[in-house]
Amino acid sequence: MKLLAMFVLALGFAPAVLAQVAYPARAVKIVVPYPAGGYYDVASRVLGQKFSEALGQPFVIENRPGANAIVGTELTAKSAPDGYTIMMGGIGPHAINASLYPKLSYDPVKDFAPIILVSMTPNALVANPGFAAKSVGELVEAARAQAGRINYASNGSGSSVHLCAELLGTMTGTKFNHVPFKGSAPAIAATLGGQTQFAFATAGDVLAHIRGGKLRALAVTSAKRIPALADTPTMIEAGVPGYEATAWFALFAPAGTPRDVVGKLNAVAGKALQTEEVRERLAPQGSADLVGGTPEHLAGLVRSEIVKWSKVVKESGATAD
């Protein structure tokens, strides 16, 4: 009887053990909390393909934009922690939103299991060629002369590009008019079309437009110049001492996801980030740093970034308009 009971008990554990060994045994969903076309989406699709090749199961992209990335991020936080729902998060949903929304529906630290830091990329300050300002200094002077009447586009309230503009206003004592869009593609389109005078955007998203003369690059937000825009000054060089802001993108799973699952995803993504193919797609001409690293490294970054951007939100008075 005792042996029979042990056998039955073993059978009960077998499915769970086999499920862990076989991960992934079915399709995995990568939630993107922004519309298609921007860096979050592109990075997800590039890495999703690499996951599929390495692990033998489809990694399906699901764009769930809305409420400044809260919709897709909350969906992931509340998903089963089994490795079959992960997300491409980053500076907006996992750092800035924590201070921008006092009653945020998820906790960016407690509700997620960090997988890997994918990339860190500076934003570029770009202007429509028809706009009179040809430098950061001229932009600041124009803002002082036309307080609140110069429009800038962002991919949503609370995004890194929104806060980059607010940081510029705070550090120079100027005020710009924020025009938020649902994603980077329409925000860039508005600046290309002249509906907004300028925008901050992920460098890789606007590189082709800059080189084609459709946008004018005024500065990059990193501490040092980047190879892709070697002739474009940093914000510090352009006359704003101490200005530095870097966007980052990372993979997360719901809290409680098994460590071996997180470890498997980290290993595959880390290897992919070292390939020339992925570098060409996610860091063209040196427009970003593909980082990688451990889940613990990403966890530390999230905590430090929440502290950093809470100060910017408080000092600038930025709101989720």
C-alpha positions as a Markdown table, in Angstrom:
| # | Residue | x | y | z |
|---|---|---|---|---|
| 1 | Met | 0.0 | 0.0 | 0.0 |
| 2 | Lys | 2.8 | 2.4 | 0.9 |
| 3 | Leu | 4.6 | 1.7 | -2.4 |
| 4 | Leu | 1.3 | 2.3 | -4.3 |
| 5 | Ala | 0.8 | 5.6 | -2.5 |
| 6 | Met | 4.3 | 6.7 | -3.4 |
| 7 | Phe | 3.7 | 5.7 | -7.0 |
| 8 | Val | 0.5 | 7.7 | -7.2 |
| 9 | Leu | 2.2 | 10.7 | -5.7 |
| 10 | Ala | 5.1 | 10.5 | -8.2 |
| 11 | Leu | 2.6 | 10.5 | -11.0 |
| 12 | Gly | 1.1 | 13.7 | -9.7 |
| 13 | Phe | 4.5 | 15.4 | -9.8 |
| 14 | Ala | 5.4 | 14.1 | -13.2 |
| 15 | Pro | 3.6 | 16.6 | -15.4 |
| 16 | Ala | 5.1 | 19.5 | -13.5 |
| 17 | Val | 8.6 | 18.1 | -13.8 |
| 18 | Leu | 8.2 | 17.3 | -17.5 |
| 19 | Ala | 6.8 | 20.8 | -18.1 |
| 20 | Gln | 9.9 | 22.4 | -16.6 |
| 21 | Val | 12.3 | 20.1 | -18.5 |
| 22 | Ala | 10.5 | 20.6 | -21.8 |
| 23 | Tyr | 10.2 | 24.4 | -21.6 |
| 24 | Pro | 9.0 | 25.8 | -23.9 |
| 25 | Ala | 6.5 | 23.1 | -24.8 |
| 26 | Arg | 4.2 | 25.5 | -26.7 |
| 27 | Ala | 4.1 | 29.0 | -28.1 |
| 28 | Val | 5.4 | 31.9 | -25.9 |
| 29 | Lys | 3.8 | 35.3 | -26.0 |
| 30 | Ile | 6.0 | 38.5 | -25.9 |
| 31 | Val | 3.9 | 41.4 | -24.9 |
| 32 | Val | 4.9 | 44.8 | -26.3 |
| 33 | Pro | 3.2 | 47.6 | -24.4 |
| 34 | Tyr | 3.5 | 50.0 | -27.4 |
| 35 | Pro | 2.3 | 50.0 | -31.0 |
| 36 | Ala | 4.2 | 48.3 | -33.8 |
| 37 | Gly | 7.0 | 50.2 | -35.5 |
| 38 | Gly | 9.0 | 51.5 | -32.6 |
| 39 | Tyr | 12.2 | 50.2 | -30.9 |
| 40 | Tyr | 10.2 | 48.2 | -28.3 |
| 41 | Asp | 8.4 | 46.4 | -31.1 |
| 42 | Val | 11.5 | 45.9 | -33.3 |
| 43 | Ala | 13.6 | 44.5 | -30.4 |
| 44 | Ser | 10.8 | 42.1 | -29.5 |
| 45 | Arg | 10.5 | 40.7 | -33.0 |
| 46 | Val | 14.3 | 40.4 | -33.5 |
| 47 | Leu | 14.8 | 38.5 | -30.2 |
| 48 | Gly | 11.5 | 36.6 | -30.7 |
| 49 | Gln | 12.9 | 35.1 | -33.9 |
| 50 | Lys | 16.1 | 34.1 | -32.1 |
| 51 | Phe | 14.2 | 32.5 | -29.2 |
| 52 | Ser | 12.2 | 30.5 | -31.8 |
| 53 | Glu | 15.3 | 29.3 | -33.6 |
| 54 | Ala | 17.0 | 28.3 | -30.4 |
| 55 | Leu | 14.1 | 26.8 | -28.4 |
| 56 | Gly | 12.0 | 25.3 | -31.2 |
| 57 | Gln | 8.7 | 27.0 | -30.4 |
| 58 | Pro | 7.0 | 30.1 | -31.8 |
| 59 | Phe | 7.5 | 33.4 | -29.8 |
| 60 | Val | 4.5 | 35.4 | -30.8 |
| 61 | Ile | 4.5 | 39.2 | -30.5 |
| 62 | Glu | 1.4 | 40.8 | -29.0 |
| 63 | Asn | 1.2 | 44.6 | -29.2 |
| 64 | Arg | -0.9 | 45.8 | -26.3 |
| 65 | Pro | -0.5 | 49.6 | -26.2 |
| 66 | Gly | -2.5 | 51.9 | -24.1 |
| 67 | Ala | -2.4 | 54.2 | -21.0 |
| 68 | Asn | 1.3 | 54.9 | -21.4 |
| 69 | Ala | 2.3 | 51.2 | -21.6 |
| 70 | Ile | 0.2 | 50.4 | -18.5 |
| 71 | Val | -2.2 | 48.1 | -20.4 |
| 72 | Gly | 0.4 | 45.7 | -21.6 |
| 73 | Thr | 2.6 | 45.9 | -18.5 |
| 74 | Glu | -0.3 | 45.2 | -16.2 |
| 75 | Leu | -1.4 | 42.3 | -18.4 |
| 76 | Thr | 2.1 | 40.7 | -18.1 |
| 77 | Ala | 2.2 | 41.3 | -14.3 |
| 78 | Lys | -1.1 | 39.4 | -13.9 |
| 79 | Ser | -0.2 | 36.5 | -16.2 |
| 80 | Ala | 0.6 | 33.1 | -15.0 |
| 81 | Pro | 4.3 | 32.9 | -14.0 |
| 82 | Asp | 5.0 | 29.9 | -16.2 |
| 83 | Gly | 7.3 | 31.4 | -18.8 |
| 84 | Tyr | 4.7 | 31.5 | -21.5 |
| 85 | Thr | 4.0 | 35.3 | -21.2 |
| 86 | Ile | 7.0 | 37.7 | -21.1 |
| 87 | Met | 7.3 | 41.3 | -22.1 |
| 88 | Met | 9.6 | 43.9 | -23.6 |
| 89 | Gly | 9.7 | 46.5 | -20.9 |
| 90 | Gly | 12.0 | 49.5 | -20.3 |
| 91 | Ile | 12.5 | 52.9 | -18.9 |
| 92 | Gly | 8.9 | 54.1 | -19.3 |
| 93 | Pro | 6.8 | 51.2 | -17.9 |
| 94 | His | 9.4 | 50.0 | -15.4 |
| 95 | Ala | 10.9 | 53.3 | -14.1 |
| 96 | Ile | 9.2 | 56.5 | -15.0 |
| 97 | Asn | 5.6 | 55.3 | -14.5 |
| 98 | Ala | 6.4 | 54.5 | -10.9 |
| 99 | Ser | 6.5 | 58.2 | -10.0 |
| 100 | Leu | 4.2 | 59.5 | -12.7 |
| 101 | Tyr | 1.2 | 57.5 | -11.5 |
| 102 | Pro | 0.7 | 57.5 | -7.7 |
| 103 | Lys | -1.8 | 54.6 | -8.0 |
| 104 | Leu | 0.0 | 52.5 | -10.6 |
| 105 | Ser | -1.8 | 49.2 | -11.1 |
| 106 | Tyr | 1.4 | 47.2 | -10.9 |
| 107 | Asp | 4.7 | 47.3 | -9.0 |
| 108 | Pro | 7.6 | 47.4 | -11.4 |
| 109 | Val | 9.9 | 45.7 | -8.8 |
| 110 | Lys | 7.7 | 43.3 | -6.9 |
| 111 | Asp | 5.5 | 42.1 | -9.9 |
| 112 | Phe | 8.2 | 41.1 | -12.3 |
| 113 | Ala | 11.1 | 38.7 | -12.7 |
| 114 | Pro | 13.9 | 40.5 | -14.6 |
| 115 | Ile | 15.3 | 38.4 | -17.5 |
| 116 | Ile | 17.9 | 40.5 | -19.3 |
| 117 | Leu | 18.8 | 44.1 | -20.2 |
| 118 | Val | 18.6 | 44.2 | -23.9 |
| 119 | Ser | 20.0 | 47.6 | -24.9 |
| 120 | Met | 20.7 | 51.2 | -23.8 |
| 121 | Thr | 20.3 | 53.9 | -26.3 |
| 122 | Pro | 20.5 | 57.6 | -26.2 |
| 123 | Asn | 17.7 | 59.7 | -27.5 |
| 124 | Ala | 18.3 | 62.2 | -30.3 |
| 125 | Leu | 16.9 | 65.7 | -30.2 |
| 126 | Val | 15.6 | 66.3 | -33.7 |
| 127 | Ala | 13.8 | 69.2 | -35.3 |
| 128 | Asn | 11.8 | 69.7 | -38.5 |
| 129 | Pro | 14.2 | 71.4 | -41.0 |
| 130 | Gly | 11.7 | 74.2 | -41.5 |
| 131 | Phe | 12.0 | 75.1 | -37.8 |
| 132 | Ala | 14.2 | 78.2 | -37.3 |
| 133 | Ala | 16.3 | 76.7 | -34.5 |
| 134 | Lys | 19.4 | 75.1 | -35.7 |
| 135 | Ser | 21.0 | 74.3 | -32.4 |
| 136 | Val | 20.0 | 73.6 | -28.8 |
| 137 | Gly | 20.9 | 77.1 | -27.8 |
| 138 | Glu | 18.6 | 78.6 | -30.5 |
| 139 | Leu | 15.9 | 76.2 | -29.4 |
| 140 | Val | 16.2 | 77.4 | -25.8 |
| 141 | Glu | 16.1 | 81.1 | -27.0 |
| 142 | Ala | 13.1 | 80.5 | -29.1 |
| 143 | Ala | 11.3 | 78.8 | -26.2 |
| 144 | Arg | 12.1 | 81.8 | -24.0 |
| 145 | Ala | 10.7 | 84.2 | -26.6 |
| 146 | Gln | 7.6 | 82.0 | -27.2 |
| 147 | Ala | 6.9 | 80.5 | -23.8 |
| 148 | Gly | 4.7 | 77.4 | -24.1 |
| 149 | Arg | 4.1 | 77.9 | -27.9 |
| 150 | Ile | 6.8 | 75.6 | -29.3 |
| 151 | Asn | 5.4 | 72.1 | -29.8 |
| 152 | Tyr | 7.3 | 68.9 | -29.2 |
| 153 | Ala | 6.1 | 65.3 | -29.9 |
| 154 | Ser | 6.5 | 62.3 | -27.7 |
| 155 | Asn | 5.5 | 58.6 | -27.9 |
| 156 | Gly | 3.3 | 59.1 | -24.8 |
| 157 | Ser | 3.2 | 60.9 | -21.5 |
| 158 | Gly | 5.8 | 59.5 | -19.1 |
| 159 | Ser | 8.0 | 58.0 | -21.9 |
| 160 | Ser | 11.7 | 58.7 | -21.8 |
| 161 | Val | 11.4 | 61.1 | -24.7 |
| 162 | His | 8.7 | 63.1 | -22.8 |
| 163 | Leu | 10.9 | 63.3 | -19.7 |
| 164 | Cys | 13.9 | 64.2 | -21.8 |
| 165 | Ala | 12.1 | 67.4 | -23.0 |
| 166 | Glu | 10.8 | 68.1 | -19.5 |
| 167 | Leu | 14.4 | 67.7 | -18.2 |
| 168 | Leu | 15.6 | 70.2 | -20.8 |
| 169 | Gly | 12.9 | 72.7 | -19.8 |
| 170 | Thr | 13.8 | 72.3 | -16.1 |
| 171 | Met | 17.5 | 72.7 | -16.6 |
| 172 | Thr | 17.1 | 75.8 | -18.9 |
| 173 | Gly | 14.2 | 77.5 | -17.3 |
| 174 | Thr | 12.0 | 77.1 | -20.4 |
| 175 | Lys | 8.6 | 75.7 | -21.2 |
| 176 | Phe | 7.5 | 73.7 | -24.2 |
| 177 | Asn | 4.1 | 72.4 | -25.3 |
| 178 | His | 3.9 | 68.6 | -25.0 |
| 179 | Val | 2.0 | 66.8 | -27.8 |
| 180 | Pro | 1.8 | 63.1 | -26.9 |
| 181 | Phe | 1.1 | 60.4 | -29.4 |
| 182 | Lys | 0.4 | 56.7 | -29.1 |
| 183 | Gly | 3.8 | 55.4 | -30.1 |
| 184 | Ser | 7.1 | 56.6 | -31.6 |
| 185 | Ala | 6.1 | 56.2 | -35.3 |
| 186 | Pro | 3.2 | 58.8 | -35.2 |
| 187 | Ala | 5.3 | 61.1 | -33.0 |
| 188 | Ile | 8.2 | 61.1 | -35.5 |
| 189 | Ala | 5.7 | 61.5 | -38.4 |
| 190 | Ala | 4.3 | 64.7 | -36.7 |
| 191 | Thr | 7.7 | 66.2 | -36.5 |
| 192 | Leu | 8.5 | 65.1 | -40.1 |
| 193 | Gly | 5.3 | 66.8 | -41.2 |
| 194 | Gly | 5.9 | 70.0 | -39.2 |
| 195 | Gln | 2.9 | 69.6 | -36.9 |
| 196 | Thr | 5.4 | 69.6 | -34.1 |
| 197 | Gln | 8.6 | 71.6 | -34.2 |
| 198 | Phe | 10.9 | 69.1 | -32.5 |
| 199 | Ala | 11.0 | 65.8 | -30.7 |
| 200 | Phe | 13.3 | 63.5 | -28.7 |
| 201 | Ala | 13.4 | 60.0 | -30.2 |
| 202 | Thr | 15.4 | 56.8 | -29.9 |
| 203 | Ala | 18.5 | 57.4 | -32.1 |
| 204 | Gly | 17.9 | 54.3 | -34.2 |
| 205 | Asp | 14.3 | 55.3 | -35.0 |
| 206 | Val | 15.4 | 58.6 | -36.6 |
| 207 | Leu | 18.8 | 57.8 | -38.1 |
| 208 | Ala | 17.5 | 57.3 | -41.6 |
| 209 | His | 15.4 | 60.6 | -41.5 |
| 210 | Ile | 18.5 | 62.5 | -40.3 |
| 211 | Arg | 20.7 | 61.2 | -43.0 |
| 212 | Gly | 18.0 | 61.8 | -45.6 |
| 213 | Gly | 17.8 | 65.4 | -44.5 |
| 214 | Lys | 14.2 | 65.1 | -43.4 |
| 215 | Leu | 15.1 | 65.8 | -39.8 |
| 216 | Arg | 17.8 | 68.0 | -38.3 |
| 217 | Ala | 19.8 | 66.5 | -35.4 |
| 218 | Leu | 20.5 | 69.0 | -32.7 |
| 219 | Ala | 22.0 | 66.8 | -30.0 |
| 220 | Val | 22.1 | 63.4 | -28.4 |
| 221 | Thr | 21.3 | 62.8 | -24.8 |
| 222 | Ser | 24.2 | 60.5 | -23.9 |
| 223 | Ala | 27.3 | 61.7 | -22.0 |
| 224 | Lys | 29.5 | 61.0 | -25.1 |
| 225 | Arg | 28.8 | 61.2 | -28.8 |
| 226 | Ile | 27.7 | 58.1 | -30.6 |
| 227 | Pro | 29.3 | 56.6 | -33.7 |
| 228 | Ala | 26.0 | 56.7 | -35.7 |
| 229 | Leu | 25.8 | 60.5 | -35.2 |
| 230 | Ala | 29.5 | 61.4 | -34.8 |
| 231 | Asp | 29.0 | 65.0 | -35.9 |
| 232 | Thr | 26.1 | 65.6 | -33.5 |
| 233 | Pro | 27.0 | 67.2 | -30.1 |
| 234 | Thr | 25.9 | 65.8 | -26.8 |
| 235 | Met | 23.4 | 68.0 | -24.8 |
| 236 | Ile | 26.4 | 68.9 | -22.6 |
| 237 | Glu | 28.5 | 70.0 | -25.5 |
| 238 | Ala | 25.4 | 71.9 | -26.8 |
| 239 | Gly | 25.3 | 74.1 | -23.7 |
| 240 | Val | 23.3 | 72.2 | -21.1 |
| 241 | Pro | 25.8 | 71.2 | -18.4 |
| 242 | Gly | 25.0 | 67.9 | -16.6 |
| 243 | Tyr | 22.3 | 66.8 | -19.0 |
| 244 | Glu | 22.4 | 63.0 | -19.6 |
| 245 | Ala | 19.5 | 60.6 | -20.2 |
| 246 | Thr | 19.6 | 57.1 | -21.7 |
| 247 | Ala | 16.7 | 55.0 | -22.7 |
| 248 | Trp | 16.8 | 51.3 | -22.0 |
| 249 | Phe | 14.9 | 48.2 | -23.0 |
| 250 | Ala | 14.7 | 44.9 | -21.2 |
| 251 | Leu | 12.8 | 41.6 | -21.0 |
| 252 | Phe | 10.7 | 40.7 | -18.0 |
| 253 | Ala | 8.5 | 37.8 | -16.9 |
| 254 | Pro | 5.8 | 37.8 | -14.2 |
| 255 | Ala | 7.1 | 37.5 | -10.6 |
| 256 | Gly | 7.4 | 33.9 | -9.6 |
| 257 | Thr | 8.5 | 32.6 | -13.0 |
| 258 | Pro | 10.8 | 29.6 | -12.3 |
| 259 | Arg | 14.5 | 30.5 | -12.1 |
| 260 | Asp | 15.5 | 27.8 | -14.7 |
| 261 | Val | 13.0 | 29.3 | -17.2 |
| 262 | Val | 14.4 | 32.8 | -16.6 |
| 263 | Gly | 17.9 | 31.4 | -16.9 |
| 264 | Lys | 17.2 | 29.7 | -20.2 |
| 265 | Leu | 15.7 | 32.9 | -21.7 |
| 266 | Asn | 18.6 | 35.0 | -20.4 |
| 267 | Ala | 21.2 | 32.6 | -21.9 |
| 268 | Val | 19.5 | 32.6 | -25.4 |
| 269 | Ala | 19.0 | 36.4 | -25.4 |
| 270 | Gly | 22.5 | 37.0 | -24.2 |
| 271 | Lys | 24.0 | 34.9 | -26.9 |
| 272 | Ala | 21.8 | 36.6 | -29.6 |
| 273 | Leu | 22.9 | 40.1 | -28.5 |
| 274 | Gln | 26.5 | 39.2 | -29.3 |
| 275 | Thr | 25.7 | 38.3 | -32.9 |
| 276 | Glu | 26.4 | 40.6 | -35.8 |
| 277 | Glu | 23.0 | 40.1 | -37.2 |
| 278 | Val | 21.2 | 41.3 | -34.1 |
| 279 | Arg | 23.7 | 44.2 | -33.7 |
| 280 | Glu | 22.9 | 45.4 | -37.2 |
| 281 | Arg | 19.2 | 45.4 | -36.4 |
| 282 | Leu | 19.1 | 46.8 | -32.9 |
| 283 | Ala | 22.3 | 49.0 | -32.9 |
| 284 | Pro | 22.8 | 50.2 | -36.5 |
| 285 | Gln | 26.0 | 52.1 | -36.9 |
| 286 | Gly | 26.6 | 52.1 | -33.2 |
| 287 | Ser | 23.3 | 53.9 | -32.3 |
| 288 | Ala | 22.9 | 51.7 | -29.1 |
| 289 | Asp | 24.7 | 49.5 | -26.7 |
| 290 | Leu | 23.5 | 45.9 | -26.6 |
| 291 | Val | 24.2 | 45.1 | -23.0 |
| 292 | Gly | 23.0 | 41.7 | -21.8 |
| 293 | Gly | 24.1 | 40.6 | -18.4 |
| 294 | Thr | 22.4 | 38.8 | -15.5 |
| 295 | Pro | 18.8 | 39.2 | -14.2 |
| 296 | Glu | 20.3 | 40.6 | -11.0 |
| 297 | His | 22.0 | 43.4 | -13.0 |
| 298 | Leu | 18.7 | 44.3 | -14.6 |
| 299 | Ala | 17.0 | 44.3 | -11.2 |
| 300 | Gly | 19.6 | 46.8 | -9.8 |
| 301 | Leu | 19.1 | 49.1 | -12.8 |
| 302 | Val | 15.3 | 49.1 | -12.4 |
| 303 | Arg | 15.7 | 50.2 | -8.7 |
| 304 | Ser | 18.2 | 53.0 | -9.5 |
| 305 | Glu | 16.2 | 54.3 | -12.5 |
| 306 | Ile | 13.0 | 54.6 | -10.4 |
| 307 | Val | 14.9 | 56.8 | -8.0 |
| 308 | Lys | 16.5 | 58.9 | -10.7 |
| 309 | Trp | 13.3 | 59.6 | -12.7 |
| 310 | Ser | 11.2 | 60.3 | -9.7 |
| 311 | Lys | 13.4 | 63.3 | -9.1 |
| 312 | Val | 12.9 | 64.5 | -12.7 |
| 313 | Val | 9.1 | 64.0 | -12.5 |
| 314 | Lys | 8.9 | 66.0 | -9.2 |
| 315 | Glu | 11.2 | 68.8 | -10.3 |
| 316 | Ser | 9.6 | 69.2 | -13.8 |
| 317 | Gly | 6.0 | 68.8 | -12.6 |
| 318 | Ala | 5.5 | 66.3 | -15.5 |
| 319 | Thr | 2.0 | 64.8 | -15.5 |
| 320 | Ala | 0.3 | 61.9 | -17.3 |
| 321 | Asp | -1.7 | 64.3 | -19.6 |
